[in-house]
Amino acid sequence: MRTQVAIVGSGPSGLLLSQILAKHGVESVIVENRSKDYVLARIRAGVIEHGAVDVLTQYGVADRLHREGMRHDGVYLQWPGERHRIDFVESCGHSVWVYGQTEITKDMIEIREADGQQIFWDVSDTAIHDADTDHPRVTFVDADGSQQSIEADYVAGCDGFHGVSRQTIPESVRTVRERVYPYAWLGILAEVAPSTDELIYALHPDGFAMHSMRSDHVSRLYLQVHPDEVIESWSDDRIWTALSTRMAIDGWELRSGPTLEKSITPMRSFVSAPMRWGRLFLAGDASHIVPPTGAKGLNLAIADVKRLGTALVSKINDGSDALLDRYSDDALERVWLSTHFSWWMTSMLHMPPDTDPDREFLLQMQMTQLKYVTTSTAAMTGLAENYTGSVLPYP
């Protein structure tokens, strides 16, 4: 088969890219190695920057977000005995929205399928060929076991960290910068009304804890755990006890409820450059991973595909190479800025391991940083600008 852009991966980045292209009359085909049911059930991020909301709104996939999403104008930073609010609107004039990535995916799949988007679900043996030529191809085995081949003008790798797209770029071309953190997040989705109006980030001697939410009746909560922990060791009672202990503050009580989902996620910072090789372009987790503390993963993916979609449309419809030629460098500027903020938030809020020889020094740095960022107008503004994505405009 033949198309203008072959998209590998049907997560939010691949789906949004197809939506952007379609709005400008550019054809695409999406290939996904997971089933549709699996993609619709994945639990992922839920904090959306104001610029990302603007992009989703511009391309007609944010109607339900505006109806059901929750606008947040700040966050709470906490350590034992103290909780302080960072006011985003007062600090930088912008807000964020809380709306689950799963819901964004549902919305976009419904819209793309209604528009006739061709999506191959549950494929296997996906491979990208001749990406460094003018005639790239994507081959795969479809759900019925038939061999398929897509000839395209361009290939967009939106298939995440474990996908084939990044691996298609020769190692001699790729530069990888990575930090693996000495802790992980245990996350739960619970059927209970949130105990807070805005997100709480809490530093505690037992480890970091976070209170987020997905709706008026579903909460999302996290605990810092050792990366070798297994979920079977954490009963619901143990989780709720740890959450209550780490987020305890006078005059406030954590509500508990039935756990709908729980998992442990390792934490890393990872950037692979360049984000282009020939006619193959990477977007989202295919090129970069950030720890979830800064809420940047989904937002970076949206920024990537907005930039990439605009560049592809400019080339295909107008014949201009300028935006495509700058895509990798321009995208990586935002990637590194978000990587820094995510590293900074993570370092400030997570307890260093007992085995770290610099532990006492790091603990003092954490407390100094927390006190500074909650009392200095300039520091509050810096956090607010980065958290809301206001430091750099969306492409």
FENSUL-V140846 format. One record per residue. PHI is phi in radians with two decimals (999 if undefined). Layout:
PHI / PHI
This chain:
999 / -2.25 / -2.61 / -1.42 / -2.30 / -1.61 / -1.93 / -1.71 / 1.98 / -2.02 / -1.33 / -0.99 / -1.18 / -1.15 / -1.17 / -1.17 / -1.04 / -1.10 / -1.18 / -1.07 / -1.09 / -1.08 / -1.09 / -1.95 / 1.34 / -1.80 / -1.43 / -2.62 / -2.26 / -1.87 / -2.12 / -2.32 / -1.45 / -1.72 / -1.34 / -1.06 / -1.07 / -1.13 / -1.08 / -1.24 / -1.76 / -1.12 / -1.66 / -2.39 / -1.09 / -2.58 / -1.83 / -2.01 / -1.12 / -1.07 / -1.18 / -1.16 / -1.08 / -1.07 / -1.13 / -1.06 / -1.18 / -1.00 / -1.80 / 1.30 / -2.17 / -2.15 / -1.04 / -1.25 / -1.01 / -1.22 / -1.41 / -1.96 / -1.20 / -2.04 / -1.37 / -2.07 / -1.77 / -3.10 / -2.42 / -1.84 / -1.91 / -2.40 / -2.47 / -0.87 / 1.54 / -2.45 / -2.42 / -2.23 / -1.71 / -1.73 / -1.57 / -1.16 / -1.11 / -1.15 / -1.41 / -2.45 / 1.47 / -2.28 / -2.23 / -2.20 / -2.09 / -1.81 / -2.80 / -1.04 / -1.02 / -1.02 / -1.23 / -1.05 / -1.08 / -1.00 / -1.06 / -1.27 / -1.08 / -1.05 / -1.21 / -1.17 / -1.17 / -1.11 / -1.51 / 1.52 / -1.07 / -1.49 / -2.22 / -1.70 / -1.63 / 1.01 / -1.56 / -2.48 / 0.94 / -1.20 / -2.56 / -1.92 / -2.10 / 0.97 / -1.17 / -1.61 / -2.10 / -1.43 / -2.35 / -1.22 / -2.40 / -2.15 / -2.01 / -2.92 / -1.82 / -1.35 / -1.11 / -1.58 / 1.57 / -1.62 / -1.29 / -2.23 / -2.46 / -2.02 / -1.60 / -2.47 / -1.37 / -2.53 / -2.14 / -1.90 / -1.59 / -2.09 / -1.81 / 1.36 / -1.07 / -1.66 / -1.36 / -1.54 / -1.11 / -1.08 / -1.18 / -1.22 / -1.28 / -0.99 / -1.04 / -1.18 / -1.69 / -1.45 / -2.09 / -2.01 / -2.09 / -2.56 / -2.34 / -1.71 / -1.48 / -1.46 / -2.74 / -2.34 / -1.92 / -1.67 / -2.00 / -2.25 / -1.95 / -2.21 / -1.48 / -2.74 / -1.07 / -1.00 / -1.61 / -2.53 / -1.50 / -2.47 / -1.07 / -1.99 / -1.93 / -2.14 / -1.67 / -2.55 / -0.96 / -1.40 / 2.28 / -1.16 / -2.50 / -2.50 / -2.04 / -2.16 / -2.74 / -2.11 / -2.86 / -1.20 / -2.26 / -2.26 / -1.96 / -2.13 / -2.35 / -2.39 / -2.31 / -1.27 / -2.37 / -1.20 / -1.08 / -1.56 / -1.10 / -2.01 / -1.12 / -1.12 / -1.40 / -2.01 / -1.24 / -1.04 / -1.08 / -1.14 / -1.11 / -1.15 / -1.12 / -1.13 / -1.10 / -1.09 / -1.17 / -1.29 / -1.86 / -1.07 / -2.69 / -1.02 / 1.45 / -2.38 / -2.32 / -1.47 / -1.39 / -2.08 / -2.93 / -1.07 / -1.50 / -1.60 / -2.80 / -2.62 / -2.79 / -2.07 / -2.13 / -1.18 / -2.07 / -2.65 / -1.91 / -2.60 / -2.36 / -1.94 / -2.28 / -1.40 / -1.68 / -2.46 / -2.46 / 1.10 / -1.85 / -1.80 / -2.17 / -1.70 / -2.54 / 1.16 / -1.12 / -1.10 / -2.00 / -2.64 / -2.25 / -2.19 / -1.09 / -1.26 / -0.99 / -1.57 / 0.99 / -1.94 / -0.99 / -1.13 / -1.15 / -1.11 / -1.09 / -1.13 / -1.11 / -1.00 / -1.30 / -1.10 / -1.15 / -1.17 / -1.05 / -1.08 / -1.19 / -1.14 / -1.09 / -1.06 / -1.28 / -1.23 / -1.55 / -2.05 / 1.35 / -1.67 / -1.57 / -1.02 / -1.23 / -1.12 / -1.15 / -1.66 / -0.94 / -1.11 / -1.09 / -1.16 / -1.15 / -1.17 / -1.05 / -1.24 / -1.03 / -1.22 / -1.10 / -1.23 / -1.10 / -1.12 / -1.11 / -1.12 / -1.11 / -1.10 / -1.08 / -1.10 / -1.16 / -1.28 / -2.02 / -1.95 / -1.22 / -1.19 / -1.06 / -1.03 / -1.47 / -1.24 / -1.13 / -1.76 / -1.00 / -1.11 / -1.12 / -1.12 / -1.07 / -1.15 / -1.11 / -1.07 / -1.14 / -1.09 / -1.17 / -1.10 / -1.15 / -1.17 / -1.25 / -1.71 / -2.18 / -1.64 / -1.06 / -1.11 / -1.19 / -1.05 / -1.10 / -1.07 / -1.10 / -1.10 / -1.07 / -1.24 / -1.12 / -1.47 / 1.36 / -1.54 / -1.11 / -2.07 / -1.20 / -1.22 / -1.12
